[in-house]
Structures are given as C-alpha cells and as structure tokens.
Amino acid sequence: MVSNITEFSSLTHFCFCCISSFLKCFICLTFNTYFSQMCIPGTSVTKLDAFDPDQEPLIYGVVGEEALRYFAVEKDTGVVWLRQALDREVGGHTHTFSLTSQEFVNIQVGDVNDNAPTLLGQPYTVRIPENTPVGTSVFQVNATDPDQGVGGSVLFSFQPPTAFFSIDGARGTVTVIRPLDYETTTSYQLTVNATDQDKTRPLSSLANLAILITDIQDMNPVFTNLPYSTNIEENVPVGYEVRKIRAIDQDLGSPRGIGYTIVSGNTNSIFALDYISGSLTVNGLLDRENPLFSPGFTLTVKGTELYDDRTPSDASVMTTFTILLIDKNDNAPRFNSSEYRVLITELAQVGFALPLFIQAEDKDEVGHLNSMFQVFLTGNNSDHFTISPTAVQGRADITMRVAVPLDYETIRGYRFSLYANESLPDHVGFARIFIELINENDNRPIFSRPLYNISLPENTPVGTSLIHIQATDADIGTFGAVLYYFSDEPDQFSLDAETGWVLLRGSLDYELMQRFTLTLLARDGGGQETTGRLRVNVLDVNDNTPLFQKEAYIGSLRENEQAVQQVARVRAIDDDSPPNNVLTYTITVASAFPNYFLITMVEGYAVISVIRPLDYEMVPGGMIYLNVMAKDRGNPALNSSVSVTVELFDENDNPPEFSKPIYIVNVPENIIAGATVVFVNATDLDASPEFGQASLIYSLQGSSQFRLNTRSGEITTTALLDRELKSEYILIVRAVDGGVGPQQKTGIATVNITIMDINDNPPVWRDEPYNANVVEMSPINTDIISVLAIDPDNGENGTVVYSISPNNPFYTINNITGKIRTSGAVLDRESSSLKDSLLMRAIVVSATDLGRPPLRSSVSTTVYVNLLDLNDNDPTFLNLPFVAEVTEGLPSGSSIQVEDPDEGDNGLVTMALQMGMPRLDFYLNTTTGVLYSTVMLDREQIGQYYMRIVAHDQGQKPRTSTSTLTITVLDVNDETPTFSPKVYNVSLQESVPRDQLVARLNCFDNDAGLNAELSYFITGGNQDGKFSVGFRDGVVRTVVGLDRETQAAYTLIIEAIDNGPAGSRRTGTAMVFVEVLDVNDNKPIFLQNSYETSVLENVLSGTSIVQVSRQADTLSITHGCIYYICNMFKNTLTIMHLSQIQQSFYFLKQPTSEYRIIQKIF
C-alpha cells in the first residue's frame, strides 16, 4: 500500500490470477490501492491473498498485456510491485483482464503537475487591416493541460510584452491596444506564453503568433530620385528622353500604379510625359535661340495614384523642376548684308568712320565660346582701313575707319572681303565691301623751283624770252591743268599763261631797278593757286641771291632730350663775289618752340640745334617746320630761304588720366547681374598709338560683385546686390598705357558705388519678449510699454508703423512711437470672460514699413501684460465638486485646489476641516491643501467619506468660502472568491440528456468592479469533457450523456478566478461530487458462446463441473443476474443463487453421461 497521496485523479482496475490445478478463491475479491504517478519502478503496490480449498501450492500472476507492462507479482507471496512508471494522463483509466479466479485490484494514480499546457491549433496566423480600431479582438488562443487542479488551469501572456497588442490572461483573447500602421510595421511575431497555475513548479509552453498587417490606401504617393532638374542640349531629336519621372505609392502592401501628367510650364507642348511610364521626352524642336525657350522651362509634374481601371484617384503629389537648354554651336556668324558699297572723298581723314552699317551676329549663347568669332578684312591695300571690334561675342556693330591718307590719284577704289570666323571651319560669315573715292582738287600746283632767279644786263633787248616758269599739279584731269600769271602785272615783263615763258616787255634801267622780284601764280583747273617767285637781277652790281644746296631739309629729335641735339645742317651758295657772297643764316619761321632752336656755323655749314627739351604733345602731328634764311653781305644784301622739317619722336612721358578722379554712382539693389553700372574713361596725352589713348587697358579691384571691360571701361555687376549686407562699394580702377616695364604709366581712379534701397526687408522685432505690469482698473492713457521693430531698409522703406491686430479694446498704440497705453476699458484682473482675460494679458502688435509696397513683419509680437492685483475676490475652490479617489490599503494624499485671484496676503489661502464623518480618519494640511489619511482605509468597511472644507484668505478682512469633499475608497483585489458551500454533492441518472443542469454554484467576492467579476473553470475531474461550467454564471451542466458502466462517479474541481489586474488575481475552489445512478440499459452477455466440460461418471452429486460468467462491465449493483437451466436436464443440474459479484457454480444432482447445458441470464 502506497501512502501519503494528496491528490487522486483516476481509478485504474487491474486483474490478477492465482493458478493451481483447480479453481482457487481469493480471500478478498477486490483490492484497492492508491499511489502517485511519480512512484519509481520497483515500488510495492499491494499484496494478493488467496486460498486453495485443496491446500495445494499457489502461484500468483498477472493476466493481460497492459497489466503485464506495468505490474509484476511475486508468484509465491502475491506481492504486486510497479514494473514501469505510470502516467495518469496517458491511456485509459480502466483495464480488464481475464483470470482463472476473477478478482480486482483498484489502483488510483495521484496526479502531479508533469504536463505543460498544450496550445491548440498551431501554427497561429491572423491577418488584420492596418485600420483595425483599438480595442478590437483579433484572435483567440486556446490551450489545454491534462493535469488537474491549478496544474491544469492556464493563463496566457505575451513574452515579451508588446506595445500594440494585449492578451486576456484567462480567455486568451488578443486585442489591439494601439493604432497600427502597415508602412511602419507589416507584421508582428509574438510569442504566446501559456502557463499553468501550479504553485510549486508551474509549467509553460510557448507558441508563435504571426499577426500580418494588410495595407489600406491611406498614403499619398511620393516622388523618388528628386530633384528632377536637368540640362539638355538644344536640337535633340523628337522622342529624346529627357529623364524618367517616377513616383511610388507609399502604401506598400498593395501599391497602386501612378499616372503622370504635366500641370504647367510646358511651353508650346514641347515636352511629352508618358502617362504610365513617366518618361519625359522631347515633343518638338528645341532651339535655344527661340525667345520662348532660351530662359529654359519650369515644369510642374503631377503623379496620381490610379485605380485598377487606370482612372485617377484623389491621392496625388506634385513637384516642380527646371530644364535648361545647353547651347550647341549650331549658328555661324552672319553679317547683316552680303555686300556693302560706299562712296567717300579722297580727303577723308585718318580715323574717319565710313558710313556703313555693318553688323555681325552669332545667335549662339552669349557668354559662351559658341558665340565668339573674329572679324578681319582681306584684299589689296586692306591695311589702308581698319575695322573694330575684331573680336566679337554674340553681336556687334562693326566700324570701318580710314587708316592712311587716301589719294584718288594713286588708288581710285578698293574692293575687300570681310570675314567673320569662329572655331568651326564651316562657321564663316562673309561679305564684300566696295569703296569708291571721289576725286578732289587736293593738290596745289607746285613750281619746279621755289624761286626763279635771273640776272639780266640792263641792256637786254625787249622781247627776249627770259625764263621758262614751270609748275606741276598731281591732280588728274582739269584739276591738273596749270595756267601761269603774275600776281601784279609788271610793265617790264610778260608771262605766257599757257607756256610759262617770261618775256622782257620793257627796257631795264639798273639805276631805276636793279632787281625785279615777281610773284608768280600757278592756278589749276579747280582754282587752286600756288605762289612762286621770279627774281630778275639787273647786272651791274650784286645781282645774285644765296642759293641753298637743297630745296628742303629734314631732321629728327627725341622728346624730352636734355642734351643739345643737332637737328640738321644747311648750306647756301652766293655766286657773287665777296663781300656780296658772305652769308649769314637765321631761322625766320618756326611752327613750334621758336626760342628753342639755335644756328651755329661749323665748317661752312649752318648747324641747327635745339637747346631745350621738347614736348611731343605740344607739336601737332609730331612735326616742326622751320624756315631758314641765308643772307649775303651785298648792298643791298640778297637772301634765300629753305624749309627744314623736324620730326619729333614721342616718349611715354604722360600717364593715363581718368576723366574723373572719383566716379560717384548710385544703383538700385535689385539691379540684375550683368547690368551696366558706369563707364570709366581715361585719357593719355601721349599722341602716339603705342603710348597714347589706343594703348590703354583697364583693370578693377575692390569687389568680386563687379566686372570691368578692359577696353571699353564698362563696369557691370556679376551678382545680385543686397544693400542691407553692404550699402557701398569703393572700387579702384587702373588704366595702363602701352609702355613696357618701367616705361609703363598707370592712371588710378576711385569708383564709389552707392546701393540704393529697395523695400525687400520686413520689420524685425527687437528686445522680445515684451512683458509689462499694470494695475487692474488703471485709468485711460496709462503707459504700458513701448515696442520697437527694426527694418534694415532705408528711408520710408525702413520706417515702421505699428498697429494692434487683432483689435484689442483694452489698449491703444501710437503707430509711430510704438508706445502702448490703456484705452479706458475696465481692466479687471479677475474677469471671468476668457476672451477679455486673454485680451487684457496679451497684446498682439503688428509692424509694417512704409515702403511701396509695404512689407508686414513676418511674425507679430505679443506683449504679455501682468495685471497687478487689488484685493477684491473671495477664495474659490477650483475642483468643485471635489471628489477624491483613494486606493484602499494604501496611504492617500489628495490635494484640494483653492485659489484667490488676489495676490500677496489677500490671495494667501488657509484651509481647515469643518466637519466630517468619521473626521479623525483624515488630516488636512491647512497651507498646501493636501489631505492625508490617518488610518488604513478599507473599502469593504467604508466606501465613501463626506467632509466640509473651509478656506479663508489672509487679508485684513478675511474672506471665506466653504466646499464639500467626497472621498471614494477605490477597491483593491484583496478579497478571495468564496464558494458557499465549498462542496456540492449531486446524484444524476446515467440517462439524463446533454446540457442537463448539474449544479448552480454560488460564489461571491467582496471586492468591487472587475475585481469582483468572476470566471469559472473546471480544473480537475473532467478529463473526458463530460461536464462544462458557465464562464460567468457558474452553472455546471452535462456536455454529453453519462454512462455509469463507464464511470460511476465524478469529482469535479471548480475554480472561480476574479478579473483583477494581472499578477494579483485570486482564485476560489469548490468540489462537486457527481454520483451516476444506474439505469437498466445493458443486457447480460456471457463470456463464451458455449461451455463444454467432462466429468467422471462416478462424480459425486454436488460436484462443480463448470462455471459460466457474464461480462464484468455489465455488472450492476442494483440489477443482479439470475442463472437458470432451461433444458430437459433441470432435474439433473441445479443452480445456486449467488450474489452479483460471486461466480455461479453448477452441482450435479444425479449420475449422467454427457450433457449440453443451455443457460439463460436475466
């Protein structure tokens, strides 16, 4: 016998046998024993005891496969011991074995918590939409535990806990507790922990719960790979893909397709956007030179989610991007005409601009190499003209100027080719230029000699041809035909107008006239005249004038030379004899610097020298013309003159000088980049091209915001300007001439650029935040505060005016000074109007400048006004009605909130308990208003407390207020469910139908709310599920029909669990004993269809010859069996009437041979 068994869960029947040569009888027909299923093999279970009426030795054994597996019997002693461990939860609970002498051993196996809960229906997978409301139950987890009692009661939890789902510990219901979002998390892998409630060693099982979130359409699409701004070359073919526009539906579970459209910016529909693929392609000719296209494109593209039939939905997204055209060198430079003709006079001066409108243009992008080209002139004598500019970017007007003096008599016309060449060989512009010269009478007749000198004896006959006057004219035609005249017709001489011969017309008289000097006129066909001289000397005295060896002399000088320079050497001859041929030389005429020249005689030559430095810039054309006279010593003296041309070479002795030392410029700050600011101009007094004006190059320093054209002196902006960042720029410009190294000269000027203001800045508040104090009830025009906003703009653009917006009836503001005053409206610090209270304490001020247009401050400022108090209010309880909730069993600390809107002592409130029941359970801090419990509260004794609170301020005349306080004691799950009674005894007939009421359990929990809400579970004795209990009502019912022959009694363990917080739930237990009453619903069944036996013929009467038996499971205590013989041998065989448990024996009454016995059982 095994002892110390605390719990028993099943009764198992095993049959044992006792074997001898005859039938034997067990002393005890039924053996009962109990042991735990944890008993180890080898444990003694019970001892069998039998007797043999013949006193023969007995052998004990076990009959049946299952019994042999678990038990063994000592054949001699009858001791039954455990062969292998039993599991109460495995296999059936009743085992029947056939024995020679049929006896029973009842073995009850005690349960231990050796089975972990089994989670049913795995794997767990559930799909729910992402918009499932919070509080929705989405799954039910079920688990079983074959153990009994608390070891078979299962509670559920998540391990680890999750923030989005909860599981009911008792029911296993999974509920959503936070909003879900498919785009954040698409699935949740949760671990469900099912744990039994065994107090000693609880067992648990884990299962995975996969909650799959299904997507719903709640997200707008979004563009990917932003930004889409790009550059493309002009002239790309139609169909060229600019780029791929792509948007995706952010609803990742079932994303929709996207439809793409161009909303705006598609000038002339030049682009096409594929509705489905998002491919943006070129739909026409892209010519950057087209004015519509040159700024580029700003496209706004829309992506719309599509339904399955490709119709647009309401979900869409837009983006804006730019497409700039990159210039291609697809335009050659062109002239505005293919041919230019002009007629000019041959008198056109060097530098004269020909009246031709020549314009060259390359339409490619300005500022790019594609639009740069060179202009040059070719043809015979092309160096007689210059063109400018020769380097062009974009477009320029070409000016053609005379480079050398023109002469119709040398060249009557010109034919040139004008080319505009850029980098590509086939990009050439070409034009022809035809220039015809107009013949002008630009040449005077020139005498063959400047002076005609003849000597005549005074006796020369009249009519004698004296001299041939000859003059030439370089002009052609009538302008070159020369006629000769005397300016004053003399009496003695005549001149043939056509031949130029001078004839003696009258007689000469030495005493009257020793020399005749006649003025000759040579007149061409255009009326140009040249004067010549004819000297006629009458011989008798000094009649020869000095003659220079050369008709003209040429010399050269260097500018600024300090040393004496020799200019030229001249010499004249006088054929007279001394002293008439002794000559002296003088400079009679000097075109410049007449006092700078000196003549000295060296070896018979008159040496002309300059004794002071000369200034090239004071000499027109760099040429000085001298007239030198040679004079003899005759009486009268004769003389002659000669011209000396002096060429003066320039020296770089003049620095460039700007037209102004300081350029003052005003520009608006919104001037665009590249705009012209000012032209600076410098002048170089050096007259030569290599050192003078044409050689100047400009440079700039001082700011990268500006650029200077090195030739033209144009200053332009390079970027946008902001006056508020910098209002003035001081630039240094330099002009350098063509000198080299130390000889180079530089001019410097300053450019002061003042940035004129544009109203582009809103006012900005200064000294925020603004706080002010004012006593309530202050009179009108009481000063509150002054606010200040600063606008960095200038003038009216920076002048700020103030206003209160929205309108505030309590305050006014000076719109110029920003000073805020009271308006006269009553300022009541304790005003009950929320609107008035806010307006009294917060003044919203806006600032606007006076610019055109005005700019409002981007953010208004708020002046926060602190209203100073007057003692005019009673204390006021805020939290009325005051209801405090205190958890039972814990110390409390609720706060009573009372306010007095007054300040200082007038607003200092003291509280006291006036009355209450029971008052001593609480203590009130009179200053803080915190109410403490002085005893441990028990809701089950007192659920609510009512007290009166008195509050008074500390003013000289205290003001008081009273209020009622209600304290509710909150329940704590400190009461255990209690069954009444704890044990229920019920008897049911085995024929009762399913759902039959077995017992109505009565259980109560003194807690409140969920803590008193009970759930009922059958935790033991219901292994085959015959019974159920109402989850809420505690009614025990049958689930299926009962069968007393299978099980005659049930011991149900019922647990009631309250719904307190997890971890603090309490459980009550009751036992329901159910006895199944028998109903005669089974016929007796023999173990064999027929029985045969052999007996000796001399067997004694009363000898047992055979035993017949019915099946053991048809045995009934209330319905016994009666055996009788129903054939002809009833007088031979008799039947003993035995109890239902005993076997039946037949005794032979008289001798007989062989009998067949038919037995009926009733």
Secondary structure, DSSP 8 states (H G I E B T S, - for coil): ---------EEEEEEEEEESSS--EESSSEEEEEEETT--TT-EEEE--EE-TT----EEEE-SHHHHHHEEE-TTT-EEEESS---TTSS-S------SS-EEEEEEEE--S----EETT-SEEEEEETT--TT-EEEE--EE--S-GGGG-EEEEESS--SSEEE-TTT-EEEE-S---TTT-SEEEEEEEEEE--SSS--EEEEEEEEEEE--S---EEE-S----EEEETT--TT-EEEE--EEES--SS--EEEEEEEE--GGG-EEE-TTT-EEEE-S---TTSTTTTT-EEEEEEEEEE-TTS-EEEEEEEEEEEEEEE--S----EES-SEEEEEEETT--TT-B-S--EEEE--S-TTSGGGEEEEEEESTTGGGEEEE-SEEESEEEEEEEE-S---TTT-SEEEEEEEEE-SSTT-EEEEEEEEEEE-------EESSSEEEEEEETT--TT-EEEE--EE--S-GGGG--EEEESS--SSEEE-TTT-EEEE-S---TTT-SEEEEEEEEE-TTS-EEEEEEEEEEETS-----EESSSEEEEEEETT--S-EEEEEE-EE--S-TTTT--EEEEEEESS-GGGEEEEEETTEEEEEE-S---GGGSGGGEEEEEEEEE--SSS--EEEEEEEEEEE-------EES-SEEEEEEETT--TT-EEEE--EE----STTTSGGG-EEEEES-TTEEE-TTT-EEEESS---TTT-SEEEEEEEEE-S--GGG--EEEEEEEEEEE--S----EEES-SEEEEEETT--TT-EEEE-EEE--S-GGGG-EEEEESS--TTEEE-TTT-EEEE-SS---TT-S-HHHHHHHHEEEEEEEE-SSS--B-SS-EEEEEEEE--S----EESSSSEEEEEETTS--EEE--EE-SS-GGGG-EEEEEEEEETGGGEEE-TTT-EEEESS---TTT--EEEEEEEEEE-SSS--EEEEEEEEEEE--S----EESSSEEEEEEETT--TT-EEEE--EE-SS-GGGG-EEEEEEES-TT--EEE-TTT-EEEESS---TTT-SEEEEEEEEEE--STT---EEEEEEEEEEE--S-----BSSS-------TT--TT-EEEEE-B-GGG--SSS---EEE-SGGGGTEEE----SSS-EEEEE-S--S-----EEE-
